[in-house]
Amino acid sequence: MKFVQNEGAIDRAIRVAAGLVLIALVFVGPQTAWGWLGLIPLTTGIVGWCPAYAIFGIRTCKIEAKQG
């Protein structure tokens, strides 16, 4: 299965920043394990592909997918 990027640059930057903030909560602040959920937006932001976007047909990326 080939994954085509479906996140734009701004979307990716927001996801990476949010993921890092959530992961930081594991070490600073309330120090709960819930901060590890930050791995989800961090990973999708780095990879550039979101499974939820793929399910609902959402694309914030301007790059056209090549057919064929």
Secondary structure as UniProt FT lines:
FT   HELIX           9..27
FT   TURN            29..30
FT   HELIX           33..38
FT   HELIX           39..47
FT   HELIX           51..56
//
